[in-house]
């Protein structure tokens, strides 16, 4: 991420925090705008042209997105007025703010990130389903409808986010899409995300103990994304961001083999 994008992203997050009237529709409209902009190279170029004035870009937004509610329009105008390192960074920025706006509309106590993780695991564990959703071929609206059907019992927030991701993957696989979105949702509520890989599903007591340990280590609560993989044999492998703490039996056996070989 370039310095221009970092600054623009920070400004967009701050703008979202101080904008009133933000709701589910705000986020959905921003995600829709990201898809519209991303579908036109000319539009992306016009909105990231550093020589174009803010007024001209705002006028372009007003013309193309006349139906946006005030909060969504204000946020979008602010983002296109910022400098981004690339057009893809602009799209990523709009997507992030849209996801954060949607996350903010979720009722207290809900777990949108948990629903997204469950959806991602369900898709990636079924090769045929993953191909249907992740293939570059096929109708994007059909993919969206399939995702909405799969998430029929989930929150409208999870359906909106997942539906957008499959329509505009921007070269990302479904697993990466879901992890990134779930991390953004968690961060919006002041939490981190930890992927916990175990040989067998954790009990409630084990899950609570691991969550408390991670919170102490990183200074904030983390949503646990549990992955069951018999190959770890036993123990726990925990990943938070780029940091991995591997206490699995498989890792210990591998280390032992290396020592014996040496």
N, C-alpha and C positions, 0 to 999 in steps of 0.2 A: 504494500500500500504506500503510495507516494505521499509526500508531506502535504500537498494540496488536498488530496482526498481525506487525509486524517483531519485536517482543519475543517473541511466541509462537513465531514461526518459528525464531528463534535458540535458544530454549529447547528446542524439539523436536529440532533438529539436535544440540544438546549431549546431550540425553537418548539419542538414537540412538547417539552415539559411546561412551557409557558403559554401554549395555545389553548384557549378555552373551546368548549364545544366538541372536543374530540371523542368519537364513538366508533362503533364497529363499522358504520358506513364510511367514516373518514378513512380508516385503514383500507377498506375494500376499494374505495375510489383511488387511493394512491397506488395500490397494486395494479388496478386496471390501467391507470395512467402509465405505469412502468411498462406494461405490456404494449400499449399503444406506441409509446416512444421507441421501445426496443424493436418494433416491427418496421421502423423506417430509419435507414442509415442517414438520410437527409435530415430528419428531425433530430436525431442524436447529435449530428454534426452542428446543426444550428443552435442547439441548446448548450453545447459545450464550447462554442466559439468564444474565445476570450476577448476577441475584438468587438463582439456584439454588446450593446448596452443592455443594462438591466431592464429598462423600459421596453425595449424591443422584445426581449425574451418573455417578459410578463404579458405583453400584447399577444405573443404567439400562444402562450398558455391559455389566455383568455379566449382566444378564437377557437382553439382546438378542444379545450376542456371547459366550455361554457357552462356545462351542467354540474360542475363540481360544487359541493357545499363550501361555505366560506372557509372552514378550518382546513379542508383538504387543499383548496386553492392557495391559501396563504402559505401553507407548508411547501407546496410544490413550487410556487414562485420563489420562495426563499432558497430552495435547493438548486434551482437552475441558475440563480443569481450567483451562487458560490462557484469557486474554481475547483474542478475535478481533474485528476490526473489522466483520466480516459473516459470515453463514453460508457464503457462497461462499469466503471466505478460509479458513474452517475446512476445507472440503473440499479446497481447494488445498494446505493444510498437510499434511493426512493423505496426499494423493496424493504430495507431494514426499518425505515421509519413507518412504512405501512404495517409491517408485522408488529412493531412496538405499539402502534395505535390500536391494532386489533387486540393485542395482549392486554392492554389497559382496560379494554371493555369487558373482559371476562369477570364473572362474579367472584367475590372473595372465596378462597378455599378451593377453587377449581384448579385443574392441572392440565392446561393446554399442552405444555411441553411433554407431559406424560402420554397424552393421547397421540401426539405426533411421533414420539418414539415407538409406541405400540404399532402405529400404522407403518412406520418404516420397517420394523422387524417383520411384520406380516407380509409386506411386499417383497423384501429381500430374501425371505425364506421360501418364496414360491417363484421359481424361475420363469414360469409362464406368465404370471401376473407381473413380475418385474419387467419382462420384455414388453408386455402390453402397455404398461405405463411409461417405461423409460425409452422405448424405441423412438428414434428421430422421425420415423414414418408414422402415419396415422393422424387422425383429426384431433387437434388439441382440445376442442370442446368435448369430444367423445372421451378423452382421457380425464377431463375435469368431471364429467358426469359419472365416470367409473369411480373416481376418488370419492365423490360425494355419496355414492351408493355404499362404498366400503365404510364410510364414516357417518352413516345415517344415524347411528346412536351416539355419536360424539357431539361435542359442543359446536355451535356455529363458527366459533373462532378457529377451531382446528380444521373444519371443513374449508373455510375461506382461505386459510394459509396454504394448506395442502393442495387445494384446487388451483391456486395461483402457481405454485412451484412446478407442477407438471405442465402448465401452459407455457411457462418461461423458464426452462431449466438453465439456460445460458451455459451449456456444455457440462453441467454437473450431473453426476449419477444420483439416483434417488436417495441412496444412503447419505451422501454428502449434503444433499438438499435438506433432508429432514433434520440431520444433526445441526446444521447451521441455523435453521429456523428455530429449532427447539432451544438452542443456546441463546438466541436473541430473545425469545419469549421469557426464558428463565432470568436473564440479565435485566429485563424490563421490570421484573418484580424484585430485584436485588439479590437474586440467587445465581449460583453457578450450576454447572452440569458435570456430573461424574459418571463415567461408564464403568460399570462393575461387572466383570466377567467371572462366572462361577460354573462349576460342573453341574450343580443342581440348584433349583430355585431357592432363594434365601427365605428363611422364616421371618416373621415380623420382628422378632427380637434381634436377629442377625442384621436385618436391614437397618433397624434403628441404631444399633451399635456402630455400624459402618458409617451411617449418616452423621452421627455425633463426632466420630473420629475425624472425618473429612472437614466438618465445620470447625473443629478446633485447629486443624492444620492450616486451613485457608482463611479463617476469620469470617466466614459467612456460610449460610445454609446452602446446600447443593441438592438439586434434584438427581435422584439415582436412576440411571438408565441401565437396567439389568439385562445382561446378555448371558444366556445359558449355553455353554460350550463344553461337552463332555471331555474334550481333548485336554482341558486344563487339569483334569483328574481330581483335583481338590484344591483348597485354598482360595485365594481371591486375587484377581488382577484389577487394579484401579487406575483409570486414566482420567486426569483432569487437564484439559487443554493439551499441551505437548508433554506434560509430565506423566510418567508411568511408574507406578509402584507395583511390581510383580511379585506377589507372595504365593503364586500358584505352585502346586506340586510339580507340574510340568516344567516350570522354570527352574525349580530347584534340581530336578533330575538332569536337566540340560546342563546346568552349571556343574553338577557332580561329574557328568560324563567328560566335560571339558577339562576338569581338574585331573581326572584319571588318565585322560589321553596325554596330558602334559607331563 
